[in-house]
């Protein structure tokens, strides 16, 4: 029997994800359930294999990883791809580093990057339009994602973005639910509001600046409500293990992620950018803490360190 390491903080993340899961089921029918079944089965099994060798318990954090991972993909993603991806997430982005608390990168985002790079063509056919319980769902050929529509110069109704009435990954649907989840996580001190604020402020400022300068391919401000930007900002960028540890560092870390998302969306061939932005932020998380500590020591020394 698998024994779990009790982690109340991780349970609160699962509570926050529950309404998003229910909305995904309303939109796509049984597909989110199948995705969750595969992700949880292979994700928990992979961590159990690693922890069995260390005589440790399976962390409840892996439940969060599995939940986030299954929601991070379009509804028609082949289940075997999800199985391969979640095994990579838990094994290569967490297990090989020594388990919970030792990983450098957020496991779910690491697995998402692996899948999108390895199976890009297959995933492109996995998007569907919205529809109650999957009724009337069609391929992305006839229902472009909001980011794709904006890049083509078309406008997307704000209400469609707020209420998730568009094609996309299963977890990026209703922005209002994601915003509510972010507020709950911040109030319960489960996730850092500083990271969220830093990311949103930097992304909004850079988006407005690029648009004001008439930079080609610059997207409008409402593009921040499209794609997985808010979903990733609330649930993945705020991962306490892979984020900086100093509260002051959180603003910088969030700003790095938010700005990187906008830069990738504007100047690269990747239409999304959130996955690589979080990985980029994870890479420099420790260095940001070191820089902040160094500045504090200089500021605390007499005359700013002058002799």
Phi, psi and omega per residue, in radians:
X1 nan 2.379 -3.116
X2 -1.384 2.248 3.103
X3 -1.814 2.331 -3.088
X4 -1.823 2.512 3.017
X5 -1.424 2.081 -3.061
X6 -1.223 2.207 -3.123
X7 -2.432 1.572 -3.103
X8 -0.931 -0.614 -3.141
X9 -1.076 -0.728 3.138
X10 -1.181 -0.569 3.100
X11 -1.138 -0.643 3.119
X12 -1.136 -0.590 3.068
X13 -1.126 -0.710 3.112
X14 -1.123 -0.679 3.079
X15 -1.049 -0.722 -3.131
X16 -1.164 -0.528 -3.118
X17 -1.417 -0.348 -3.053
X18 -0.982 -0.854 3.119
X19 -1.082 -0.595 3.128
X20 -1.168 -0.679 3.075
X21 -1.103 -0.764 -3.133
X22 -1.095 -0.697 3.117
X23 -1.175 -0.657 3.107
X24 -1.098 -0.673 3.107
X25 -1.145 -0.693 3.107
X26 -1.095 -0.633 -3.111
X27 -1.376 -0.743 -2.937
X28 -2.080 0.114 3.084
X29 1.241 -2.334 -3.023
X30 -1.378 -0.204 -3.059
X31 -1.033 -0.781 3.086
X32 -1.067 -0.572 3.119
X33 -1.189 -0.758 3.110
X34 -1.138 -0.718 3.123
X35 -1.083 -0.735 3.122
X36 -1.158 -0.726 -3.132
X37 -1.044 -0.816 -3.140
X38 -1.165 -0.795 -3.096
X39 -1.115 -0.788 -3.133
X40 -1.178 -0.733 -3.108
X41 -1.101 -0.869 -3.096
X42 -1.338 -0.573 3.134
X43 -1.202 -0.848 3.125
X44 -1.130 -0.724 3.129
X45 -1.061 -0.702 3.141
X46 -1.158 -0.769 3.125
X47 -1.156 -0.626 3.111
X48 -1.064 -0.697 3.121
X49 -1.083 -0.758 -3.139
X50 -1.199 -0.774 -3.086
X51 -1.271 -0.449 3.119
X52 -1.096 -0.643 3.135
X53 -1.224 -0.468 -3.136
X54 -1.700 0.014 -3.073
X55 1.036 0.585 3.134
X56 -1.847 3.063 3.124
X57 -1.703 2.698 3.054
X58 -1.278 2.231 -3.109
X59 -1.332 2.570 3.043
X60 -1.227 -0.211 3.065
X61 -1.102 -0.505 -3.141
X62 -1.177 -0.459 3.079
X63 -1.149 -0.684 3.083
X64 -1.145 -0.759 3.109
X65 -1.009 -0.808 -3.126
X66 -1.132 -0.732 -3.135
X67 -1.123 -0.818 3.138
X68 -1.128 -0.726 -3.113
X69 -1.082 -0.790 -3.087
X70 -1.171 -0.473 3.139
X71 -1.508 -0.151 -3.014
X72 -1.526 0.114 -3.060
X73 -2.247 2.765 3.102
X74 -1.107 2.712 -2.999
X75 -1.100 -0.496 -3.096
X76 -1.656 0.302 3.093
X77 -1.065 2.236 3.124
X78 -0.975 2.415 -3.074
X79 -1.126 -0.527 -3.132
X80 -1.192 -0.538 3.076
X81 -1.181 -0.720 3.089
X82 -1.090 -0.666 3.123
X83 -1.119 -0.805 3.125
X84 -1.118 -0.732 -3.087
X85 -1.153 -0.735 -3.109
X86 -1.261 -0.550 3.054
X87 -1.118 -0.743 3.086
X88 -1.096 -0.745 -3.127
X89 -0.976 -0.932 -3.037
X90 -1.310 -0.659 -3.084
X91 -1.381 -0.921 -2.976
X92 -1.585 -0.437 -3.141
X93 -1.754 -0.011 -3.122
X94 -2.513 -1.005 -3.040
X95 -1.027 -0.783 -3.084
X96 -1.186 -0.307 3.112
X97 -1.521 -0.136 3.129
X98 2.005 0.116 3.094
X99 1.691 -2.893 -3.047
X100 -1.016 2.350 3.092
X101 1.579 -0.153 -3.103
X102 -2.003 -0.162 -3.092
X103 -1.287 2.518 3.135
X104 -1.476 -0.700 -3.089
X105 -1.852 2.641 3.030
X106 -1.105 2.151 -3.043
X107 -1.024 -0.755 -3.111
X108 -1.123 -0.713 -3.130
X109 -1.265 -0.558 3.076
X110 -1.129 -0.760 3.087
X111 -1.166 -0.622 3.116
X112 -1.122 -0.716 3.111
X113 -1.103 -0.746 3.128
X114 -1.047 -0.778 -3.096
X115 -1.201 -0.789 -3.091
X116 -1.162 -0.540 3.101
X117 -1.363 -0.695 -3.049
X118 -1.392 -0.562 -3.018
X119 -2.246 0.711 -3.048
X120 -1.031 -0.762 -3.078
X121 -1.166 -0.711 3.134
X122 -1.146 -0.728 -3.112
X123 -1.162 -0.531 -3.127
X124 -1.052 -0.438 3.136
X125 -1.634 0.112 -3.050
X126 -1.660 -0.086 -3.100
X127 -1.413 2.549 3.092
X128 -2.370 2.744 3.041
X129 -1.354 2.970 3.135
X130 -1.326 2.881 3.101
X131 2.967 2.353 -3.100
X132 -0.986 2.119 -3.119
X133 0.925 0.585 3.070
X134 1.396 0.033 -3.111
X135 -1.190 2.190 3.088
X136 1.407 0.173 3.138
X137 -1.139 2.376 -3.126
X138 -2.268 2.906 -3.126
X139 -1.240 2.829 -3.100
X140 -1.131 -0.282 3.109
X141 -1.017 -0.635 -3.134
X142 -1.850 0.044 3.133
X143 -2.544 1.535 -3.069
X144 -1.181 2.627 3.052
X145 -1.203 2.717 -3.138
X146 -0.984 -0.740 3.134
X147 -1.102 -0.684 3.105
X148 -1.121 -0.707 3.128
X149 -1.155 -0.749 3.132
X150 -1.141 -0.671 3.137
X151 -1.144 -0.506 3.122
X152 -1.457 -0.005 3.102
X153 1.648 0.028 3.136
X154 -1.508 2.740 3.097
X155 -1.719 2.609 3.124
X156 -2.079 2.187 -3.131
X157 -0.967 2.355 -3.103
X158 -1.053 -0.668 -3.129
X159 -1.129 -0.599 3.101
X160 -1.116 -0.634 3.112
X161 -1.241 -0.767 -3.099
X162 -1.156 -0.640 -3.076
X163 -1.776 0.105 3.038
X164 1.260 0.448 -3.132
X165 -1.520 1.155 -3.129
X166 -2.856 2.907 3.105
X167 -1.382 2.759 3.139
X168 2.790 -2.965 3.068
X169 -1.181 2.721 -2.998
X170 -1.136 -0.480 -3.078
X171 -1.653 -0.098 -3.050
X172 -1.704 0.251 -3.042
X173 -1.071 -1.688 -3.029
X174 -1.348 1.989 -3.127
X175 -1.113 -0.582 -3.132
X176 -1.091 -0.661 3.108
X177 -1.196 -0.696 3.127
X178 -1.147 -0.728 3.104
X179 -1.098 -0.728 3.088
X180 -1.104 -0.681 3.098
X181 -1.128 -0.726 3.116
X182 -1.083 -0.728 3.111
X183 -1.105 -0.757 3.122
X184 -1.082 -0.780 -3.124
X185 -1.160 -0.611 3.130
X186 -1.250 -0.783 -3.118
X187 -1.124 -0.671 3.132
X188 -1.462 0.081 3.140
X189 1.002 0.551 3.076
X190 -1.463 -0.636 3.127
X191 -2.244 2.673 -3.086
X192 -1.378 2.055 3.076
X193 -1.221 -0.404 3.136
X194 -1.153 -0.681 3.105
X195 -1.139 -0.788 3.122
X196 -1.065 -0.816 -3.111
X197 -1.121 -0.751 3.135
X198 -1.092 -0.725 3.139
X199 -1.155 -0.810 -3.115
X200 -1.144 -0.733 -3.121
X201 -1.118 -0.801 -3.115
X202 -1.170 -0.753 -3.126
X203 -1.135 -0.739 -3.136
X204 -1.154 -0.786 -3.120
X205 -1.100 -0.774 -3.122
X206 -1.205 -0.673 3.104
X207 -1.076 -0.800 3.125
X208 -1.125 -0.696 -3.140
X209 -1.129 -0.790 3.137
X210 -1.138 -0.658 3.130
X211 -1.197 -0.695 3.134
X212 -1.153 -0.537 3.125
X213 -1.482 0.029 3.125
X214 1.014 0.695 3.105
X215 -1.201 2.271 3.112
X216 -0.985 2.451 3.118
X217 1.259 0.043 3.086
X218 -1.142 2.307 -3.087
X219 -1.643 2.686 3.119
X220 -1.213 2.901 -3.079
X221 -1.041 -0.601 -3.115
X222 -1.174 -0.145 3.072
X223 -1.119 -0.355 3.106
X224 -1.236 -0.271 3.059
X225 -1.582 -0.061 -3.112
X226 -1.835 2.809 -3.141
X227 1.205 -2.759 -3.048
X228 -1.753 0.267 -3.040
X229 -0.991 -0.941 -3.096
X230 -1.199 -0.679 3.119
X231 -1.052 -0.800 -3.139
X232 -1.215 -0.688 -3.139
X233 -1.080 -0.769 -3.084
X234 -1.279 -0.755 -2.960
X235 -1.802 -0.468 -3.030
X236 -1.918 -0.737 3.110
X237 -1.113 -0.489 -3.092
X238 -1.552 0.118 3.097
X239 -0.943 2.065 -3.042
X240 -1.166 -0.371 -3.106
X241 -1.355 -0.811 -3.057
X242 -1.608 -0.077 3.105
X243 -1.628 2.885 3.064
X244 -1.068 2.794 -3.080
X245 -1.692 -0.426 -3.108
X246 -1.459 2.303 3.128
X247 -0.961 -0.701 3.140
X248 -1.130 -0.521 3.139
X249 -1.227 -0.412 -3.067
X250 -1.078 -0.660 3.125
X251 -1.083 -0.797 -3.119
X252 -1.142 -0.806 -3.140
X253 -1.029 -0.830 3.113
X254 -1.082 -0.713 3.136
X255 -1.118 -0.669 3.106
X256 -1.066 -0.771 -3.125
X257 -1.179 -0.829 -3.125
X258 -1.062 -0.790 -3.140
X259 -1.152 -0.678 -3.134
X260 -1.133 -0.669 3.094
X261 -1.012 -0.851 -3.106
X262 -1.131 -0.727 3.135
X263 -1.106 -0.751 3.127
X264 -1.138 -0.767 -3.128
X265 -1.128 -0.527 -3.066
X266 -1.515 -0.734 -2.947
X267 -1.957 -0.122 -3.103
X268 -1.912 3.078 3.119
X269 -1.470 -0.146 3.137
X270 -1.451 2.202 -3.080
X271 -1.326 -0.339 -3.028
X272 -1.780 -1.332 3.052
X273 1.677 -0.296 -3.044
X274 -1.173 -0.680 -3.121
X275 -1.074 -0.874 -3.111
X276 -1.202 -0.519 3.118
X277 -1.148 -0.755 3.124
X278 -1.184 -0.723 3.082
X279 -1.064 -0.685 3.100
X280 -1.103 -0.775 3.109
X281 -1.117 -0.750 3.091
X282 -0.983 -0.695 -3.100
X283 -1.054 -0.642 -3.053
X284 -1.807 0.144 -3.080
X285 -1.009 -0.858 -3.130
X286 -1.148 -0.673 3.134
X287 -1.145 -0.607 3.095
X288 -1.123 -0.742 3.078
X289 -1.061 -0.765 3.136
X290 -1.078 -0.748 3.138
X291 -1.129 -0.741 3.130
X292 -1.132 -0.760 3.102
X293 -1.072 -0.711 -3.135
X294 -1.115 -0.750 3.123
X295 -1.133 -0.662 3.116
X296 -1.130 -0.728 3.140
X297 -1.134 -0.704 3.107
X298 -1.142 -0.698 -3.128
X299 -1.208 -0.566 -3.116
X300 -1.396 -0.364 -3.129
X301 -1.305 2.665 -3.130
X302 -0.982 2.297 3.106
X303 0.942 0.600 3.098
X304 1.165 0.463 3.081
X305 1.687 -0.008 -3.139
X306 -1.305 2.527 -3.127
X307 -1.693 nan nan
